[in-house]
Amino acid sequence: MMMTPRGRRPEVPFACLLLATAGCLADLNEVPQVTVQPSSTVQKLGGTVILGCVVEPPWMNTTWRLNGKELNGSNDALGVLITRGTLVITALNNHTVGRYQCVARMPAGAVASVPATVTLATFYQEANHSAWLRRSLAAHLNQQQTLPADTIFLLPGP
């Protein structure tokens, strides 16, 4: 064991030992920030969804929440892969839709991103719904013309 000239062990902050890969120059009192927020998205059943966030400082621990519940890393059964600030839903289903948040943690505290809502898309191709949607959209856009009859709308599900 190494001793100082006065016969005492050198004091090394425990947090610096934990953050050795980041170096002891890290400011442990620095408050984390989410500098790039994840974006809400609509995707079809079975489609892939990729959510990303960027946190500062970049060396801090980043996790994700689904509907307020912590996701403990990647979950093969759920089809969710987590790598640092990126979350990938490999095949969207009823269990993977919801509100996702990126969470940055360090000794000084934690901060969560703005929620990103992942919604399952529903296709409306029935004549009555399509006609009503075409008229509504054209009116909303203040257009004098109607949209083509073969227009398909991709809308969030219930």
Secondary structure, 3 states (H helix, E strand, C coil): CCCCCCCCCCCCCHHHHHCCCCCCCCCCCCCCEEEECCCCEEECCCCCEEEECEEECCCCEEEEEECCEEECCCECCCCEEEECCEEEECCCCCCCCEEEEEEEEECCEEEECCCEEEEEEEEECCHHHHHHHHHHHHHHCCCCCCCCCCCCEEEECC
